[in-house]
Amino acid sequence: DYRSAPIDGATRALLDFAVMVTRDATKVTPRDLDALRAEGFRDEDILDAVEIIGFFNYYARMADALGVEPESHWAEG
């Protein structure tokens, strides 16, 4: 769980943002974007993050909907 991991503030802010976008992107506010900027993220960085978060959410939903199982070496950890 990243919330209890020893990570820097910028990484934690980005992970919090990723969770927010994943759960309900319509709830992202200018204040949330300002929080990322305060941690040193540029608008270009935020755009990159949103694109990557969106891609992984899309991919995960496609895999779930189609019943795709992870390869055995990933499932075993």
mmCIF file as gemmi writes it, N, C-alpha and C atoms, coordinates in Angstrom:
data_model
loop_
_atom_site.group_PDB
_atom_site.id
_atom_site.type_symbol
_atom_site.label_atom_id
_atom_site.label_alt_id
_atom_site.label_comp_id
_atom_site.label_asym_id
_atom_site.label_entity_id
_atom_site.label_seq_id
_atom_site.pdbx_PDB_ins_code
_atom_site.Cartn_x
_atom_site.Cartn_y
_atom_site.Cartn_z
_atom_site.occupancy
_atom_site.B_iso_or_equiv
_atom_site.pdbx_formal_charge
_atom_site.auth_seq_id
_atom_site.auth_asym_id
_atom_site.pdbx_PDB_model_num
ATOM 1 N N . ASP Axp A 1 ? 0.84 -1.175 0 1 0 ? 1 A 1
ATOM 2 C CA . ASP Axp A 1 ? 0 0 0 1 0 ? 1 A 1
ATOM 3 C C . ASP Axp A 1 ? 0.888 1.242 0 1 0 ? 1 A 1
ATOM 4 N N . TYR Axp A 2 ? 0.773 2.028 -1.043 1 0 ? 2 A 1
ATOM 5 C CA . TYR Axp A 2 ? 1.642 3.195 -1.181 1 0 ? 2 A 1
ATOM 6 C C . TYR Axp A 2 ? 1.41 4.233 -0.078 1 0 ? 2 A 1
ATOM 7 N N . ARG Axp A 3 ? 0.221 4.235 0.52 1 0 ? 3 A 1
ATOM 8 C CA . ARG Axp A 3 ? -0.082 5.251 1.537 1 0 ? 3 A 1
ATOM 9 C C . ARG Axp A 3 ? 0.764 5.091 2.794 1 0 ? 3 A 1
ATOM 10 N N . SER Axp A 4 ? 1.268 3.894 3.024 1 0 ? 4 A 1
ATOM 11 C CA . SER Axp A 4 ? 2.127 3.69 4.194 1 0 ? 4 A 1
ATOM 12 C C . SER Axp A 4 ? 3.584 3.434 3.795 1 0 ? 4 A 1
ATOM 13 N N . ALA Axp A 5 ? 3.876 3.53 2.507 1 0 ? 5 A 1
ATOM 14 C CA . ALA Axp A 5 ? 5.24 3.298 2.021 1 0 ? 5 A 1
ATOM 15 C C . ALA Axp A 5 ? 6.099 4.543 2.239 1 0 ? 5 A 1
ATOM 16 N N . PRO Axp A 6 ? 7.398 4.35 2.397 1 0 ? 6 A 1
ATOM 17 C CA . PRO Axp A 6 ? 8.302 5.488 2.575 1 0 ? 6 A 1
ATOM 18 C C . PRO Axp A 6 ? 8.658 6.124 1.224 1 0 ? 6 A 1
ATOM 19 N N . ILE Axp A 7 ? 7.725 6.901 0.686 1 0 ? 7 A 1
ATOM 20 C CA . ILE Axp A 7 ? 7.94 7.549 -0.614 1 0 ? 7 A 1
ATOM 21 C C . ILE Axp A 7 ? 7.863 9.065 -0.438 1 0 ? 7 A 1
ATOM 22 N N . ASP Axp A 8 ? 8.427 9.774 -1.394 1 0 ? 8 A 1
ATOM 23 C CA . ASP Axp A 8 ? 8.446 11.234 -1.312 1 0 ? 8 A 1
ATOM 24 C C . ASP Axp A 8 ? 7.057 11.817 -1.605 1 0 ? 8 A 1
ATOM 25 N N . GLY Axp A 9 ? 6.892 13.078 -1.267 1 0 ? 9 A 1
ATOM 26 C CA . GLY Axp A 9 ? 5.606 13.748 -1.42 1 0 ? 9 A 1
ATOM 27 C C . GLY Axp A 9 ? 5.113 13.813 -2.85 1 0 ? 9 A 1
ATOM 28 N N . ALA Axp A 10 ? 6.024 14.021 -3.798 1 0 ? 10 A 1
ATOM 29 C CA . ALA Axp A 10 ? 5.62 14.103 -5.2 1 0 ? 10 A 1
ATOM 30 C C . ALA Axp A 10 ? 5.061 12.77 -5.687 1 0 ? 10 A 1
ATOM 31 N N . THR Axp A 11 ? 5.718 11.692 -5.32 1 0 ? 11 A 1
ATOM 32 C CA . THR Axp A 11 ? 5.246 10.363 -5.725 1 0 ? 11 A 1
ATOM 33 C C . THR Axp A 11 ? 3.9 10.062 -5.09 1 0 ? 11 A 1
ATOM 34 N N . ARG Axp A 12 ? 3.762 10.394 -3.819 1 0 ? 12 A 1
ATOM 35 C CA . ARG Axp A 12 ? 2.49 10.162 -3.12 1 0 ? 12 A 1
ATOM 36 C C . ARG Axp A 12 ? 1.366 10.985 -3.767 1 0 ? 12 A 1
ATOM 37 N N . ALA Axp A 13 ? 1.645 12.244 -4.093 1 0 ? 13 A 1
ATOM 38 C CA . ALA Axp A 13 ? 0.64 13.098 -4.731 1 0 ? 13 A 1
ATOM 39 C C . ALA Axp A 13 ? 0.221 12.531 -6.081 1 0 ? 13 A 1
ATOM 40 N N . LEU Axp A 14 ? 1.187 12.037 -6.841 1 0 ? 14 A 1
ATOM 41 C CA . LEU Axp A 14 ? 0.868 11.465 -8.147 1 0 ? 14 A 1
ATOM 42 C C . LEU Axp A 14 ? 0.045 10.19 -8.004 1 0 ? 14 A 1
ATOM 43 N N . LEU Axp A 15 ? 0.377 9.358 -7.037 1 0 ? 15 A 1
ATOM 44 C CA . LEU Axp A 15 ? -0.395 8.133 -6.817 1 0 ? 15 A 1
ATOM 45 C C . LEU Axp A 15 ? -1.802 8.448 -6.317 1 0 ? 15 A 1
ATOM 46 N N . ASP Axp A 16 ? -1.933 9.441 -5.432 1 0 ? 16 A 1
ATOM 47 C CA . ASP Axp A 16 ? -3.269 9.873 -5.001 1 0 ? 16 A 1
ATOM 48 C C . ASP Axp A 16 ? -4.085 10.336 -6.204 1 0 ? 16 A 1
ATOM 49 N N . PHE Axp A 17 ? -3.451 11.086 -7.086 1 0 ? 17 A 1
ATOM 50 C CA . PHE Axp A 17 ? -4.109 11.577 -8.293 1 0 ? 17 A 1
ATOM 51 C C . PHE Axp A 17 ? -4.527 10.414 -9.19 1 0 ? 17 A 1
ATOM 52 N N . ALA Axp A 18 ? -3.658 9.426 -9.349 1 0 ? 18 A 1
ATOM 53 C CA . ALA Axp A 18 ? -3.983 8.257 -10.176 1 0 ? 18 A 1
ATOM 54 C C . ALA Axp A 18 ? -5.199 7.522 -9.625 1 0 ? 18 A 1
ATOM 55 N N . VAL Axp A 19 ? -5.275 7.39 -8.311 1 0 ? 19 A 1
ATOM 56 C CA . VAL Axp A 19 ? -6.437 6.745 -7.692 1 0 ? 19 A 1
ATOM 57 C C . VAL Axp A 19 ? -7.688 7.567 -7.975 1 0 ? 19 A 1
ATOM 58 N N . MET Axp A 20 ? -7.592 8.878 -7.836 1 0 ? 20 A 1
ATOM 59 C CA . MET Axp A 20 ? -8.74 9.747 -8.077 1 0 ? 20 A 1
ATOM 60 C C . MET Axp A 20 ? -9.23 9.633 -9.522 1 0 ? 20 A 1
ATOM 61 N N . VAL Axp A 21 ? -8.307 9.694 -10.466 1 0 ? 21 A 1
ATOM 62 C CA . VAL Axp A 21 ? -8.675 9.59 -11.88 1 0 ? 21 A 1
ATOM 63 C C . VAL Axp A 21 ? -9.297 8.227 -12.163 1 0 ? 21 A 1
ATOM 64 N N . THR Axp A 22 ? -8.76 7.189 -11.566 1 0 ? 22 A 1
ATOM 65 C CA . THR Axp A 22 ? -9.272 5.838 -11.777 1 0 ? 22 A 1
ATOM 66 C C . THR Axp A 22 ? -10.674 5.679 -11.212 1 0 ? 22 A 1
ATOM 67 N N . ARG Axp A 23 ? -10.898 6.197 -10.024 1 0 ? 23 A 1
ATOM 68 C CA . ARG Axp A 23 ? -12.209 6.032 -9.378 1 0 ? 23 A 1
ATOM 69 C C . ARG Axp A 23 ? -13.286 6.888 -10.022 1 0 ? 23 A 1
ATOM 70 N N . ASP Axp A 24 ? -12.993 8.157 -10.29 1 0 ? 24 A 1
ATOM 71 C CA . ASP Axp A 24 ? -13.982 9.049 -10.903 1 0 ? 24 A 1
ATOM 72 C C . ASP Axp A 24 ? -13.281 10.311 -11.383 1 0 ? 24 A 1
ATOM 73 N N . ALA Axp A 25 ? -12.878 10.301 -12.629 1 0 ? 25 A 1
ATOM 74 C CA . ALA Axp A 25 ? -12.124 11.42 -13.192 1 0 ? 25 A 1
ATOM 75 C C . ALA Axp A 25 ? -12.923 12.718 -13.19 1 0 ? 25 A 1
ATOM 76 N N . THR Axp A 26 ? -14.251 12.627 -13.13 1 0 ? 26 A 1
ATOM 77 C CA . THR Axp A 26 ? -15.064 13.849 -13.13 1 0 ? 26 A 1
ATOM 78 C C . THR Axp A 26 ? -14.93 14.628 -11.827 1 0 ? 26 A 1
ATOM 79 N N . LYS Axp A 27 ? -14.347 14.027 -10.815 1 0 ? 27 A 1
ATOM 80 C CA . LYS Axp A 27 ? -14.186 14.706 -9.528 1 0 ? 27 A 1
ATOM 81 C C . LYS Axp A 27 ? -12.854 15.446 -9.404 1 0 ? 27 A 1
ATOM 82 N N . VAL Axp A 28 ? -12.012 15.363 -10.426 1 0 ? 28 A 1
ATOM 83 C CA . VAL Axp A 28 ? -10.746 16.095 -10.408 1 0 ? 28 A 1
ATOM 84 C C . VAL Axp A 28 ? -11.061 17.587 -10.536 1 0 ? 28 A 1
ATOM 85 N N . THR Axp A 29 ? -10.471 18.379 -9.653 1 0 ? 29 A 1
ATOM 86 C CA . THR Axp A 29 ? -10.713 19.819 -9.64 1 0 ? 29 A 1
ATOM 87 C C . THR Axp A 29 ? -9.42 20.577 -9.923 1 0 ? 29 A 1
ATOM 88 N N . PRO Axp A 30 ? -9.528 21.862 -10.222 1 0 ? 30 A 1
ATOM 89 C CA . PRO Axp A 30 ? -8.312 22.665 -10.375 1 0 ? 30 A 1
ATOM 90 C C . PRO Axp A 30 ? -7.416 22.608 -9.136 1 0 ? 30 A 1
ATOM 91 N N . ARG Axp A 31 ? -8.007 22.469 -7.981 1 0 ? 31 A 1
ATOM 92 C CA . ARG Axp A 31 ? -7.225 22.361 -6.738 1 0 ? 31 A 1
ATOM 93 C C . ARG Axp A 31 ? -6.352 21.096 -6.754 1 0 ? 31 A 1
ATOM 94 N N . ASP Axp A 32 ? -6.893 19.997 -7.285 1 0 ? 32 A 1
ATOM 95 C CA . ASP Axp A 32 ? -6.118 18.756 -7.386 1 0 ? 32 A 1
ATOM 96 C C . ASP Axp A 32 ? -4.926 18.941 -8.318 1 0 ? 32 A 1
ATOM 97 N N . LEU Axp A 33 ? -5.145 19.643 -9.417 1 0 ? 33 A 1
ATOM 98 C CA . LEU Axp A 33 ? -4.05 19.907 -10.353 1 0 ? 33 A 1
ATOM 99 C C . LEU Axp A 33 ? -3.017 20.834 -9.72 1 0 ? 33 A 1
ATOM 100 N N . ASP Axp A 34 ? -3.496 21.815 -8.964 1 0 ? 34 A 1
ATOM 101 C CA . ASP Axp A 34 ? -2.575 22.717 -8.27 1 0 ? 34 A 1
ATOM 102 C C . ASP Axp A 34 ? -1.719 21.968 -7.25 1 0 ? 34 A 1
ATOM 103 N N . ALA Axp A 35 ? -2.292 20.949 -6.612 1 0 ? 35 A 1
ATOM 104 C CA . ALA Axp A 35 ? -1.529 20.146 -5.649 1 0 ? 35 A 1
ATOM 105 C C . ALA Axp A 35 ? -0.373 19.436 -6.349 1 0 ? 35 A 1
ATOM 106 N N . LEU Axp A 36 ? -0.608 18.958 -7.565 1 0 ? 36 A 1
ATOM 107 C CA . LEU Axp A 36 ? 0.473 18.328 -8.33 1 0 ? 36 A 1
ATOM 108 C C . LEU Axp A 36 ? 1.523 19.366 -8.722 1 0 ? 36 A 1
ATOM 109 N N . ARG Axp A 37 ? 1.054 20.518 -9.163 1 0 ? 37 A 1
ATOM 110 C CA . ARG Axp A 37 ? 1.994 21.581 -9.53 1 0 ? 37 A 1
ATOM 111 C C . ARG Axp A 37 ? 2.855 21.988 -8.332 1 0 ? 37 A 1
ATOM 112 N N . ALA Axp A 38 ? 2.251 22.019 -7.15 1 0 ? 38 A 1
ATOM 113 C CA . ALA Axp A 38 ? 2.994 22.381 -5.937 1 0 ? 38 A 1
ATOM 114 C C . ALA Axp A 38 ? 4.093 21.371 -5.62 1 0 ? 38 A 1
ATOM 115 N N . GLU Axp A 39 ? 3.94 20.15 -6.112 1 0 ? 39 A 1
ATOM 116 C CA . GLU Axp A 39 ? 4.961 19.11 -5.916 1 0 ? 39 A 1
ATOM 117 C C . GLU Axp A 39 ? 6.002 19.123 -7.03 1 0 ? 39 A 1
ATOM 118 N N . GLY Axp A 40 ? 5.863 20.062 -7.971 1 0 ? 40 A 1
ATOM 119 C CA . GLY Axp A 40 ? 6.868 20.209 -9.016 1 0 ? 40 A 1
ATOM 120 C C . GLY Axp A 40 ? 6.479 19.674 -10.382 1 0 ? 40 A 1
ATOM 121 N N . PHE Axp A 41 ? 5.259 19.177 -10.517 1 0 ? 41 A 1
ATOM 122 C CA . PHE Axp A 41 ? 4.818 18.658 -11.808 1 0 ? 41 A 1
ATOM 123 C C . PHE Axp A 41 ? 4.404 19.811 -12.717 1 0 ? 41 A 1
ATOM 124 N N . ARG Axp A 42 ? 4.869 19.764 -13.951 1 0 ? 42 A 1
ATOM 125 C CA . ARG Axp A 42 ? 4.471 20.738 -14.966 1 0 ? 42 A 1
ATOM 126 C C . ARG Axp A 42 ? 3.17 20.266 -15.599 1 0 ? 42 A 1
ATOM 127 N N . ASP Axp A 43 ? 2.494 21.135 -16.307 1 0 ? 43 A 1
ATOM 128 C CA . ASP Axp A 43 ? 1.257 20.742 -16.982 1 0 ? 43 A 1
ATOM 129 C C . ASP Axp A 43 ? 1.502 19.593 -17.955 1 0 ? 43 A 1
ATOM 130 N N . GLU Axp A 44 ? 2.659 19.603 -18.611 1 0 ? 44 A 1
ATOM 131 C CA . GLU Axp A 44 ? 2.993 18.521 -19.537 1 0 ? 44 A 1
ATOM 132 C C . GLU Axp A 44 ? 3.123 17.191 -18.795 1 0 ? 44 A 1
ATOM 133 N N . ASP Axp A 45 ? 3.67 17.232 -17.591 1 0 ? 45 A 1
ATOM 134 C CA . ASP Axp A 45 ? 3.798 16.024 -16.775 1 0 ? 45 A 1
ATOM 135 C C . ASP Axp A 45 ? 2.422 15.497 -16.381 1 0 ? 45 A 1
ATOM 136 N N . ILE Axp A 46 ? 1.537 16.414 -16.021 1 0 ? 46 A 1
ATOM 137 C CA . ILE Axp A 46 ? 0.184 16.025 -15.616 1 0 ? 46 A 1
ATOM 138 C C . ILE Axp A 46 ? -0.554 15.409 -16.795 1 0 ? 46 A 1
ATOM 139 N N . LEU Axp A 47 ? -0.403 16.001 -17.973 1 0 ? 47 A 1
ATOM 140 C CA . LEU Axp A 47 ? -1.015 15.429 -19.175 1 0 ? 47 A 1
ATOM 141 C C . LEU Axp A 47 ? -0.473 14.03 -19.43 1 0 ? 47 A 1
ATOM 142 N N . ASP Axp A 48 ? 0.834 13.859 -19.342 1 0 ? 48 A 1
ATOM 143 C CA . ASP Axp A 48 ? 1.427 12.527 -19.522 1 0 ? 48 A 1
ATOM 144 C C . ASP Axp A 48 ? 0.84 11.538 -18.522 1 0 ? 48 A 1
ATOM 145 N N . ALA Axp A 49 ? 0.715 11.969 -17.272 1 0 ? 49 A 1
ATOM 146 C CA . ALA Axp A 49 ? 0.174 11.086 -16.236 1 0 ? 49 A 1
ATOM 147 C C . ALA Axp A 49 ? -1.256 10.682 -16.559 1 0 ? 49 A 1
ATOM 148 N N . VAL Axp A 50 ? -2.084 11.646 -16.954 1 0 ? 50 A 1
ATOM 149 C CA . VAL Axp A 50 ? -3.484 11.339 -17.279 1 0 ? 50 A 1
ATOM 150 C C . VAL Axp A 50 ? -3.559 10.366 -18.451 1 0 ? 50 A 1
ATOM 151 N N . GLU Axp A 51 ? -2.722 10.555 -19.453 1 0 ? 51 A 1
ATOM 152 C CA . GLU Axp A 51 ? -2.719 9.639 -20.597 1 0 ? 51 A 1
ATOM 153 C C . GLU Axp A 51 ? -2.324 8.227 -20.168 1 0 ? 51 A 1
ATOM 154 N N . ILE Axp A 52 ? -1.317 8.105 -19.344 1 0 ? 52 A 1
ATOM 155 C CA . ILE Axp A 52 ? -0.86 6.788 -18.89 1 0 ? 52 A 1
ATOM 156 C C . ILE Axp A 52 ? -1.894 6.142 -17.98 1 0 ? 52 A 1
ATOM 157 N N . ILE Axp A 53 ? -2.445 6.913 -17.054 1 0 ? 53 A 1
ATOM 158 C CA . ILE Axp A 53 ? -3.485 6.39 -16.163 1 0 ? 53 A 1
ATOM 159 C C . ILE Axp A 53 ? -4.671 5.902 -16.988 1 0 ? 53 A 1
ATOM 160 N N . GLY Axp A 54 ? -5.096 6.707 -17.945 1 0 ? 54 A 1
ATOM 161 C CA . GLY Axp A 54 ? -6.22 6.329 -18.803 1 0 ? 54 A 1
ATOM 162 C C . GLY Axp A 54 ? -5.931 5.076 -19.606 1 0 ? 54 A 1
ATOM 163 N N . PHE Axp A 55 ? -4.724 4.977 -20.151 1 0 ? 55 A 1
ATOM 164 C CA . PHE Axp A 55 ? -4.362 3.796 -20.922 1 0 ? 55 A 1
ATOM 165 C C . PHE Axp A 55 ? -4.427 2.543 -20.061 1 0 ? 55 A 1
ATOM 166 N N . PHE Axp A 56 ? -3.843 2.597 -18.882 1 0 ? 56 A 1
ATOM 167 C CA . PHE Axp A 56 ? -3.839 1.41 -18.028 1 0 ? 56 A 1
ATOM 168 C C . PHE Axp A 56 ? -5.242 1.047 -17.56 1 0 ? 56 A 1
ATOM 169 N N . ASN Axp A 57 ? -6.077 2.048 -17.303 1 0 ? 57 A 1
ATOM 170 C CA . ASN Axp A 57 ? -7.459 1.756 -16.939 1 0 ? 57 A 1
ATOM 171 C C . ASN Axp A 57 ? -8.201 1.106 -18.106 1 0 ? 57 A 1
ATOM 172 N N . TYR Axp A 58 ? -7.986 1.623 -19.298 1 0 ? 58 A 1
ATOM 173 C CA . TYR Axp A 58 ? -8.597 1.043 -20.494 1 0 ? 58 A 1
ATOM 174 C C . TYR Axp A 58 ? -8.145 -0.407 -20.66 1 0 ? 58 A 1
ATOM 175 N N . TYR Axp A 59 ? -6.853 -0.621 -20.584 1 0 ? 59 A 1
ATOM 176 C CA . TYR Axp A 59 ? -6.294 -1.958 -20.786 1 0 ? 59 A 1
ATOM 177 C C . TYR Axp A 59 ? -6.824 -2.938 -19.74 1 0 ? 59 A 1
ATOM 178 N N . ALA Axp A 60 ? -6.867 -2.508 -18.492 1 0 ? 60 A 1
ATOM 179 C CA . ALA Axp A 60 ? -7.348 -3.385 -17.419 1 0 ? 60 A 1
ATOM 180 C C . ALA Axp A 60 ? -8.821 -3.735 -17.619 1 0 ? 60 A 1
ATOM 181 N N . ARG Axp A 61 ? -9.624 -2.768 -18.028 1 0 ? 61 A 1
ATOM 182 C CA . ARG Axp A 61 ? -11.046 -3.039 -18.254 1 0 ? 61 A 1
ATOM 183 C C . ARG Axp A 61 ? -11.257 -3.979 -19.441 1 0 ? 61 A 1
ATOM 184 N N . MET Axp A 62 ? -10.478 -3.79 -20.484 1 0 ? 62 A 1
ATOM 185 C CA . MET Axp A 62 ? -10.569 -4.693 -21.635 1 0 ? 62 A 1
ATOM 186 C C . MET Axp A 62 ? -10.207 -6.114 -21.211 1 0 ? 62 A 1
ATOM 187 N N . ALA Axp A 63 ? -9.122 -6.254 -20.488 1 0 ? 63 A 1
ATOM 188 C CA . ALA Axp A 63 ? -8.686 -7.58 -20.041 1 0 ? 63 A 1
ATOM 189 C C . ALA Axp A 63 ? -9.729 -8.21 -19.13 1 0 ? 63 A 1
ATOM 190 N N . ASP Axp A 64 ? -10.28 -7.428 -18.203 1 0 ? 64 A 1
ATOM 191 C CA . ASP Axp A 64 ? -11.312 -7.952 -17.302 1 0 ? 64 A 1
ATOM 192 C C . ASP Axp A 64 ? -12.554 -8.377 -18.076 1 0 ? 64 A 1
ATOM 193 N N . ALA Axp A 65 ? -12.996 -7.543 -19.014 1 0 ? 65 A 1
ATOM 194 C CA . ALA Axp A 65 ? -14.21 -7.835 -19.776 1 0 ? 65 A 1
ATOM 195 C C . ALA Axp A 65 ? -14.058 -9.076 -20.643 1 0 ? 65 A 1
ATOM 196 N N . LEU Axp A 66 ? -12.851 -9.319 -21.114 1 0 ? 66 A 1
ATOM 197 C CA . LEU Axp A 66 ? -12.604 -10.467 -21.983 1 0 ? 66 A 1
ATOM 198 C C . LEU Axp A 66 ? -12.11 -11.687 -21.225 1 0 ? 66 A 1
ATOM 199 N N . GLY Axp A 67 ? -11.964 -11.56 -19.918 1 0 ? 67 A 1
ATOM 200 C CA . GLY Axp A 67 ? -11.525 -12.693 -19.104 1 0 ? 67 A 1
ATOM 201 C C . GLY Axp A 67 ? -10.076 -13.07 -19.311 1 0 ? 67 A 1
ATOM 202 N N . VAL Axp A 68 ? -9.256 -12.106 -19.692 1 0 ? 68 A 1
ATOM 203 C CA . VAL Axp A 68 ? -7.841 -12.381 -19.92 1 0 ? 68 A 1
ATOM 204 C C . VAL Axp A 68 ? -7.17 -12.689 -18.582 1 0 ? 68 A 1
ATOM 205 N N . GLU Axp A 69 ? -6.474 -13.79 -18.525 1 0 ? 69 A 1
ATOM 206 C CA . GLU Axp A 69 ? -5.746 -14.201 -17.323 1 0 ? 69 A 1
ATOM 207 C C . GLU Axp A 69 ? -4.281 -13.808 -17.475 1 0 ? 69 A 1
ATOM 208 N N . PRO Axp A 70 ? -3.639 -13.392 -16.385 1 0 ? 70 A 1
ATOM 209 C CA . PRO Axp A 70 ? -2.214 -13.065 -16.477 1 0 ? 70 A 1
ATOM 210 C C . PRO Axp A 70 ? -1.396 -14.318 -16.772 1 0 ? 70 A 1
ATOM 211 N N . GLU Axp A 71 ? -0.263 -14.111 -17.426 1 0 ? 71 A 1
ATOM 212 C CA . GLU Axp A 71 ? 0.633 -15.233 -17.666 1 0 ? 71 A 1
ATOM 213 C C . GLU Axp A 71 ? 1.084 -15.776 -16.318 1 0 ? 71 A 1
ATOM 214 N N . SER Axp A 72 ? 1.381 -17.054 -16.272 1 0 ? 72 A 1
ATOM 215 C CA . SER Axp A 72 ? 1.659 -17.722 -15 1 0 ? 72 A 1
ATOM 216 C C . SER Axp A 72 ? 2.786 -17.066 -14.209 1 0 ? 72 A 1
ATOM 217 N N . HIS Axp A 73 ? 3.821 -16.581 -14.878 1 0 ? 73 A 1
ATOM 218 C CA . HIS Axp A 73 ? 4.928 -15.979 -14.133 1 0 ? 73 A 1
ATOM 219 C C . HIS Axp A 73 ? 4.513 -14.68 -13.449 1 0 ? 73 A 1
ATOM 220 N N . TRP Axp A 74 ? 3.488 -13.999 -13.938 1 0 ? 74 A 1
ATOM 221 C CA . TRP Axp A 74 ? 2.975 -12.796 -13.28 1 0 ? 74 A 1
ATOM 222 C C . TRP Axp A 74 ? 2.033 -13.18 -12.143 1 0 ? 74 A 1
ATOM 223 N N . ALA Axp A 75 ? 1.241 -14.192 -12.341 1 0 ? 75 A 1
ATOM 224 C CA . ALA Axp A 75 ? 0.27 -14.61 -11.331 1 0 ? 75 A 1
ATOM 225 C C . ALA Axp A 75 ? 0.957 -15.153 -10.083 1 0 ? 75 A 1
ATOM 226 N N . GLU Axp A 76 ? 2.122 -15.755 -10.26 1 0 ? 76 A 1
ATOM 227 C CA . GLU Axp A 76 ? 2.847 -16.347 -9.136 1 0 ? 76 A 1
ATOM 228 C C . GLU Axp A 76 ? 3.568 -15.303 -8.301 1 0 ? 76 A 1
ATOM 229 N N . GLY Axp A 77 ? 3.72 -14.106 -8.836 1 0 ? 77 A 1
ATOM 230 C CA . GLY Axp A 77 ? 4.376 -13.026 -8.086 1 0 ? 77 A 1
ATOM 231 C C . GLY Axp A 77 ? 5.83 -13.076 -8.242 1 0 ? 77 A 1
